[in-house]
């Protein structure tokens, strides 16, 4: 059984008011914050790093009574290097790209040894089959629905068969989709079986973020319930 999880991507936030923006997401019903870390090497852009995660963790301490989960999406060339730093900074989940490491199983072990959940992402051009041997070790699989590295791209519906295949083989695995998710694209992602939704501009730029988060969650819940997989 799995739950609908909505994880706004802070890449779409106003960085001048990042702490306030993140509080606003949680206050409006977000389950996680999705933190994109880019190194300008694995992807052609540079973004947030461990110092920002650490600052946000001071602003939003870990809590067992309210949402405070940091979902760290590591778009970096040497993911092993940053595991200790992200753990120290306060990350809760470390998502590495399959394409970025030679030994994903060892990397998963390293992540868990540092007290974080482990997740693996695949780019649009990577076959979902590579995740099958890893799935038993993972807390989550991420199917990219855009090319990683930039916010604001259009959702790629042709990625949905990957999600469907993962859900069929691993019905109780958290399956995340990231890129171009919003009101018009959530039906396809939910129908395919995704339960963890990363949404950036759709939530941060919404007139009513709470309404948008509730819409995304309800679509996912409906699909999971229809599959008999909804954890209520």
C-alpha positions as CSV (number, residue, x, y, z in Angstrom):
1,X,0.0,0.0,0.0
2,X,1.2,3.5,-0.8
3,X,0.2,7.1,-0.1
4,X,-0.2,10.1,-2.4
5,X,2.8,12.4,-1.7
6,X,3.0,15.9,-3.1
7,X,6.6,17.3,-3.2
8,X,6.8,20.9,-4.4
9,X,10.2,21.6,-6.1
10,X,11.9,24.6,-4.5
11,X,13.6,25.3,-7.8
12,X,10.5,27.2,-8.7
13,X,10.5,29.3,-5.5
14,X,11.6,32.8,-5.0
15,X,15.1,32.3,-3.6
16,X,15.1,35.7,-2.0
17,X,12.4,34.4,0.3
18,X,13.2,30.7,0.3
19,X,12.5,29.9,3.9
20,X,9.1,31.7,3.9
21,X,8.2,30.0,0.6
22,X,9.1,26.6,2.0
23,X,7.0,27.2,5.1
24,X,4.1,28.3,2.8
25,X,4.3,25.0,0.9
26,X,4.0,22.9,4.1
27,X,1.3,25.2,5.5
28,X,-0.7,24.6,2.3
29,X,-0.5,20.8,2.6
30,X,2.7,19.7,0.9
31,X,4.1,16.4,2.2
32,X,7.7,16.8,1.2
33,X,10.0,19.5,-0.2
34,X,11.8,18.5,-3.4
35,X,15.4,19.9,-3.4
36,X,17.2,19.9,-6.7
37,X,21.0,19.8,-6.5
38,X,22.8,20.4,-9.8
39,X,26.6,20.5,-10.3
40,X,27.0,21.9,-13.8
41,X,28.6,18.7,-14.8
42,X,26.1,15.8,-14.8
43,X,23.5,18.4,-15.9
44,X,24.3,21.8,-17.7
45,X,23.1,23.9,-14.8
46,X,24.1,24.8,-11.2
47,X,21.7,25.0,-8.3
48,X,21.4,24.4,-4.6
49,X,23.9,22.5,-2.5
50,X,24.4,21.3,1.0
51,X,24.8,24.8,2.5
52,X,21.3,25.6,1.4
53,X,19.9,22.3,2.6
54,X,21.6,23.0,6.0
55,X,20.1,26.5,6.2
56,X,16.6,25.2,5.3
57,X,17.0,22.5,8.0
58,X,17.6,25.2,10.6
59,X,14.5,27.0,9.4
60,X,12.5,23.8,9.2
61,X,13.7,21.3,11.9
62,X,13.0,17.6,11.5
63,X,9.7,16.8,13.1
64,X,7.6,13.7,13.7
65,X,4.4,15.7,14.1
66,X,4.3,17.8,11.0
67,X,5.7,17.8,7.5
68,X,9.4,18.4,7.3
69,X,10.8,15.8,4.8
70,X,13.6,16.9,2.5
71,X,13.7,14.9,-0.7
72,X,17.1,15.7,-2.2
73,X,17.4,15.1,-6.0
74,X,21.1,14.8,-6.7
75,X,21.8,15.6,-10.3
76,X,25.5,15.3,-9.8
77,X,28.4,13.5,-11.5
78,X,29.9,11.9,-8.4
79,X,26.9,11.1,-6.1
80,X,29.0,9.1,-3.7
81,X,31.0,12.2,-2.8
82,X,28.0,14.1,-1.5
83,X,26.2,11.5,0.7
84,X,27.9,12.5,4.0
85,X,27.4,16.2,3.3
86,X,23.7,15.9,2.5
87,X,23.1,13.7,5.5
88,X,24.9,16.2,7.7
89,X,22.9,19.0,6.2
90,X,19.7,17.3,7.1
91,X,18.5,15.5,4.0
92,X,15.9,12.8,4.5
93,X,16.1,11.1,1.1
94,X,19.0,11.0,-1.3
95,X,18.0,10.4,-5.0
96,X,20.9,9.6,-7.3
97,X,20.8,9.1,-11.0
98,X,21.4,5.6,-12.3
99,X,23.5,7.1,-15.1
100,X,25.8,8.8,-12.6
101,X,27.3,5.8,-10.8
102,X,29.1,2.6,-11.6
103,X,27.9,0.7,-8.5
104,X,24.3,1.7,-7.6
105,X,23.9,-1.1,-5.0
106,X,27.0,0.1,-3.1
107,X,25.7,3.7,-3.3
108,X,22.3,2.7,-1.9
109,X,24.2,1.0,1.0
110,X,26.2,4.1,1.6
111,X,23.1,6.3,1.7
112,X,21.4,4.1,4.2
113,X,24.5,3.9,6.4
114,X,24.2,7.7,6.7
115,X,20.6,7.5,7.9
116,X,18.8,8.5,4.7
117,X,16.3,6.8,2.5
118,X,17.6,5.8,-0.9
119,X,16.1,6.5,-4.3
120,X,17.2,6.1,-7.9
121,X,16.2,8.2,-10.9
122,X,16.4,7.5,-14.6
123,X,16.6,10.0,-17.4
124,X,14.1,9.9,-20.3
125,X,16.5,8.1,-22.5
126,X,17.3,5.4,-20.0
127,X,15.3,2.1,-20.0
128,X,13.3,1.5,-16.9
129,X,14.6,-2.1,-16.8
130,X,17.8,-0.9,-15.1
131,X,15.8,-0.3,-12.0
132,X,14.3,-3.8,-11.6
133,X,17.4,-5.4,-10.0
134,X,17.7,-2.4,-7.7
135,X,14.1,-2.0,-6.6
136,X,14.3,-4.3,-3.6
137,X,17.0,-2.1,-2.1
138,X,15.2,1.2,-2.9
139,X,12.8,3.4,-1.0
140,X,11.7,5.1,-4.2
141,X,12.2,5.1,-7.9
142,X,12.1,8.4,-9.9
143,X,11.0,8.5,-13.5
144,X,12.0,11.8,-15.1
145,X,9.3,13.3,-17.2
146,X,11.6,16.0,-18.6
147,X,15.3,16.1,-19.2
148,X,17.0,16.8,-15.9
149,X,18.7,20.1,-15.3
150,X,16.1,22.9,-15.9
151,X,12.8,23.8,-14.5
152,X,9.7,24.8,-16.5
153,X,9.9,22.1,-19.2
154,X,7.0,20.3,-20.8
155,X,5.8,17.0,-19.4
156,X,6.7,14.0,-21.6
157,X,3.7,11.6,-21.6
158,X,5.8,9.0,-23.5
159,X,7.5,8.3,-20.1
160,X,4.3,6.9,-18.6
161,X,4.8,3.3,-19.8
162,X,7.9,3.3,-17.5
163,X,5.7,4.2,-14.6
164,X,3.1,1.6,-15.5
165,X,5.8,-1.1,-15.8
166,X,7.3,-0.2,-12.4
167,X,3.9,-0.1,-10.7
168,X,3.0,-3.5,-12.2
169,X,6.2,-5.1,-10.9
170,X,6.5,-3.3,-7.6
171,X,3.0,-2.4,-6.4
172,X,4.1,-1.1,-3.0
173,X,7.1,1.0,-4.1
174,X,7.1,4.8,-4.0
175,X,7.2,5.9,-7.6
176,X,8.0,9.5,-8.3
177,X,7.5,11.6,-11.4
178,X,9.3,14.9,-11.9
179,X,8.9,17.5,-14.6
180,X,6.0,19.4,-16.0
181,X,3.4,18.2,-13.5
182,X,0.3,20.2,-13.0
183,X,-3.5,20.4,-13.5
184,X,-3.3,19.2,-17.1
185,X,-0.7,16.5,-16.8
186,X,-1.5,14.9,-13.4
187,X,-4.3,12.7,-14.8
188,X,-1.8,10.8,-17.0
189,X,0.8,10.4,-14.2
190,X,-1.8,9.3,-11.7
191,X,-3.4,6.8,-14.1
192,X,0.1,5.3,-14.8
193,X,0.5,4.6,-11.1
194,X,2.8,7.4,-9.9
195,X,2.2,8.2,-6.2
196,X,4.9,10.8,-5.5
197,X,4.4,14.0,-7.5
198,X,7.0,16.7,-7.9
199,X,5.4,20.0,-9.0
200,X,7.3,23.3,-9.3
201,X,5.7,26.2,-11.0
202,X,2.3,24.6,-10.9
203,X,2.3,24.9,-7.1
204,X,4.6,27.8,-6.3
205,X,2.9,30.1,-9.0
206,X,-0.6,29.0,-8.2
207,X,-3.1,31.6,-7.0
208,X,-4.1,29.1,-4.4
209,X,-1.3,26.6,-3.6
210,X,-3.5,24.6,-1.2
211,X,-6.1,24.0,-3.9
212,X,-3.5,22.9,-6.4
213,X,-1.9,20.5,-3.9
214,X,-5.3,19.0,-3.0
215,X,-6.1,18.6,-6.7
216,X,-2.8,16.7,-7.3
217,X,-3.3,14.6,-4.2
218,X,-6.9,13.7,-5.0
219,X,-6.1,12.6,-8.6
220,X,-3.3,10.3,-7.2
221,X,-5.6,8.9,-4.5
222,X,-8.4,8.1,-6.9
223,X,-6.0,6.1,-9.1
224,X,-4.4,4.3,-6.2
225,X,-7.8,3.4,-4.7
226,X,-8.9,2.0,-8.1
227,X,-5.8,-0.2,-8.1
228,X,-6.5,-1.3,-4.5
229,X,-3.2,0.2,-3.4
230,X,-4.3,3.3,-1.5
231,X,-2.9,3.5,2.1
232,X,-5.7,5.3,3.9
